[in-house]
Amino acid sequence: MKNSVLNWFEERLRLQETLGPSMTHTVPRSARWWYVFGSMTLTVFMLQIVTGICLSLIYVPSADEAYDSLEYLNYRQEMGWFLRGMHVWGSHLMITFMSIHMLQVFLYGAFKYPRELTWIVGLLLFVCTLAMGFTGQVLRWDQDAYWGLSVGMAMAGRVPFIGPELVYFVLGGPIIAGEALSRFFALHVFVIPGALIMLIGAHLLLVIKCGINEEPTPGYVVDKKTYREKYEKEVHKRGMPFFPNAAGRDMIACGIVLFLVFFCAAFFGPAGPNGQPDPTLIDTSPRPDFWFQGIFAVLALLPPYMETFLIMGFPVLAAAVLILLPFISGDGEKSWKRRPFSMITLMFILVTITVLTYLAYMAPWSPVMNAWSGIPTPVNYVKNRSPLEMQGALVVQNKQCRNCHSLEGRGGKRGPELDDVATRLTRDELIRQVIQGGGNMPAYGHNLNPSQVTALTAFLMTMHPEWEHEPISEESDTPRPTSNPDPPVDF
């Protein structure tokens, strides 16, 4: 009866034709434990789909109810905390295993001919996985989510030509509100997982068609004219079928993955939510998840004039190098022992990321909560000012702006220096920034009355150090020329 049922499905689905090549294709005998991280990543992704579906039955993607629904999962829904823990730690482990897999591919030279497309699709998978991690943090809809999204949108606003339109499209409006949460819910649940599923299918197809990379041996070079023939002959002679030989190791690795997810969820529990999102709170210390701590540190420590290159130039440069890598170095040695420049570059990147992550946890950019009372406003900033501008200087002093911002290098480091703020923002942008907040700055619309906002803006518009702090006319809405028009991300 069992055979009859199987034959009935086989006649209609042709499963042997579909799944047979992937199960029986020959792989190099040297494909051992270093090759299991791709399967481990796929296992975690499948677990993420299952736990995500379960969480979506309770989670409410509404600005008014999202935080409460997570609190309900944590403290009232039976085993809800464990389900959230599995989803959170599954996300961390998925990024971890994919990072290790990418490093192994790079070290083994598996990006070389004929696996260029396999490498490029893998890069797209890695980017989508990071996007899943970021959008997942936003869905917690707590203080970390709000400020992380603010910084992310400030970065997106730097995109040439389409920056403001891109921010408006992602948020569904000019500010972070309920529409933004709905759109990120759609991205996290539908758009990015759909892209991942398609890319995974393409990646597996390329692995079957191009074969699994053999363990590199020093002196065994890739020659585009003869590699294919040599590889097929070697695999046919000394290879082994994927199932059950290589698949057995993958199954053991997948079992280890499931144990790690269950253990971390049970022992460490879920992440957040950490306080309801409130842009008016200044006494807060928002942090991104572990994998984005390096970016968090860079944006906080770099001077404002370097932020545009970091946000716009570096990602484009890094993406171009990684995509062109298999075409620039598509043949020759595969062994990392014969590629010293690649090893030095890789070690430099790993050390840099480690140091930045460490600095992120040190948080040298925290507010200086007594800066407003102990540091007077420099005389040259109030000299020859109009009464309205003097009133704005008093607002800066009395409303504790120096906790996060500095003048002449004295004050808080959380936000950028105010000495040249008028060269970066127009009057309207300053008003919007003060009232609505943005980046890492709280909204002060409920803390300042209109006259205080007007006075504060008038004072800040005098911040033109290259013109020796000349006062600017009250009636002029046209900003002076500037060589650095972009506002800092963390203002």
GITA-V201034 format. One line per field, one symbol per residue. ss: DSSP state (H for helix, E for strand, L for the rest). phi: phi as a letter, one per 40 degrees, with the letter a starting at -180 (. if undefined). psi: psi as a letter, one per 30 degrees, with the letter a starting at -180 (. if undefined). Layout:
ss: ???
phi: ???
psi: ???
This chain:
ss: LHHHHHHHHHHHHLHHHHHHHHHHLEELLLLLHHHLHHHHHHHHHHHHHHHHHHHHLLLLLLLLLHHHHHHHHHHLLLLHHHHHHHHHHHHHHHHHHHHHHHHHHHHLLLLLLLLHHHHHHHHHHHHHHHHHHHHHHHLLLEHHHHHHHHHHHHHHLLLLLLHHHHHHHHHLLLLLLHHHHHHHHHHHHHHHHHHHHHHHHHHHHHHHHHLLLLLLLLLLEELLLLHHHHHHHHHHHHLEEHHHHHHHHHHHHHHHHHHHHHHHHHHHLLLLLLLELLLLLLLLLLLLLHHHHHHHHHHHHLLHHHHHHHHHHHHHHHHHHHHHHHHHLLLEELLHHHLHHHHHHHHHHHHHHHHHHHHHHHLLLLLLLLHHHHLLLLHHHLLLLLHHHHHHHHHHHHLLHHHLLEELLEELLLLLLLLLHHHLLLHHHHHHHHHHLELLELLLLLLLLHHHHHHHHHHHLLLLHHHLLLLLLLLLLLLLLLLLLLLLLLL
phi: .cccccccccccbfcccccdcccbccbccccbcccccccccccccccccccccccccbcbcbccbcccccccccbbccgcccccccccccccccccccccccccccccgcccdbbcccccccccccccccccccccccccfbcccccccccccccccccdgbdccccccccgicbcaccccccccccccbccdcccccccdcccccccccgcccccbdgcccbdcbcdcccccccccbcacdbccccccccccccccccccccccccbgcbgcbgccacccccabcaccdcbcccdcccccccdccccccccccccccccccccdcccbcbgcbcccbbcccccccccccccccccccccccfcbccccbcccbbccdcccbcfccdccccccccdcccgccdbbbbfgbhcbcbcccdbcccbbcccccccccccgigbbccbccbbcdcccccccccccccbccbffccbccccbcccdacbccccccc
psi: eeeeeeeeeefefheeeefeefffkklkffibffgffeeeeeeeeeeeeeeeeeeffekjhkfffeeeeeeeeefekkgeeeeeeeeefeeeeeeeeeeeeeeeeeeggfflkhheeeeeeeeeeeeeeeeeeeeeeeffhaeeeeeeeeeeeeeeffkkegeeeeeeeefgafljaeeeeeefeeeeeeeeeeeeeeeeeeeeeeeeeflkklkkkkfjlkjfffeeeeeeeeeeegalkekfdeeeeeeeeeeeeeeeeeeeeeefalkakikkkjffkfilikkllefgeeeeeefefkleffeeeeeeeeeeeeeeeeefeffehfaakekffgieeeeeeeeeeeeeeeeeeeeeffifglkjfgeeffjlkkefffkhlleeeeeeeeeeefghffefllkhgkalgellkfehefffkleeeeeeeeefalcgklkgfffkleeeeeeeeeefffiiefghhkkkkefkgkllkkfifkkleg.
